[in-house]
Amino acid sequence: MTNATTNKPHRFSEFAVIRTKLEGERVQNISEILNKELIFTGFTVNKSKVKNCDRYITIQFREDENSPLRVAFTASTVLIDQFIAYENQLPFIATIKKVNRYMTLT
């Protein structure tokens, strides 16, 4: 594919979205942040090395606008699907709730 205005090839850096490791203090257990309104700023989905688990998500957030960045990890497929679906809306404010056996954004 070429650049329509100059007929030159595109540079990878012009269109690629490079995901870097997310910064922030690690939350030991995602249950620490359940039912709290948070500002979600980024995420990455990675292939899991754990048996019976295909992928996991690293979620980056702040507790408020002035607090430091933190990260949490989970294999929740519902959360993975929601973050992927609403990636273009980041950053956004939401709460992670546990509903029966799964976690969801509200």
N, C-alpha and C positions, 0 to 999 in steps of 0.2 A: 504494500500500500504506500502511496506517495502523498506528499503534501500538495493539495489541489492548487494552491496559489503559486508555488514555485516549482512544482513537479519534481521536488527532491524527496528522497526517502525520509521518513520520520525518524527521529532519535528515540531510543527506548525511554530515555528520561522525560520525554515530552508526554508520554501516555501511561507509563507504568506507575502503579501505586505500590510503593515499597513499604512493607510492614516491618517496623523495627521492634525490638523487644520493648515491652511496655514497662515504664518506670513506676515505682511506688513500693511502699512497704507492703509485704504480703499479709493477708488476713489468714490466720491459721485454719479457720473453718468458716465456710460460707454462712453458717447459721448465725455468726456474729453480726451479720449485716441484714438479716431478714427483717422485714417490717419497718425498715428505716428509709425515709426519702433520701435519695442520693443523686448526685450529678454524675451520670455516666459519660466518660470522655473517649473511650476507645475499647477495642477488643481484638483478640486474635483467636482463631480456631485452628487447632493443631491435631495431628494424628496422635492417638494415645498408644502408649506402650503397654497399658494395663489390659489384661485378658478380659474379654467380654465387654469391652468399651472401645468403640471405634474412634471417637474424637472427644476433645475437651475444649473448653473455652477459658481464656484468660480475660477477665473483665477489669478495666481500669475505671476508677471513680474517685470522687471527692465527696466528703460529707457536707461541705458547703463551699462557697466560692473562694474562701480564704484558707481552707484546710489543705494539707499536703495530699498528693496523689497516693492511692493505695491500689492494690490488685487482689483479686479473688479468683479461684479456680473452681470449675465444676464440669461435670459431664452431662448436665441436664440438657436433654435434646430440645426441650421446649425453649429454654433460654437461648441455646445456640440458634435455633430457628428464628426467634424473635429478634436477636441482635443482627443477624444477617438481613432479615426483612426490613429493619428500620435503620440500617447503617447510615443511610444518607441524612438521617435526622440528628445524628450525633453532633454536639453533646445534647443530651436530654435528661430531664429529671424523671425518675420513676422509683418504684419500690419493688423489691423482690419479695414475693409472698409464697409461702408453701401451701399448696392446695392439695389435700389428700397425699398422694405419693410423688407429686412433682412440684417444681418451682416455676413461677411465671412472673412476668413484669406486670405491674398495674400502675 
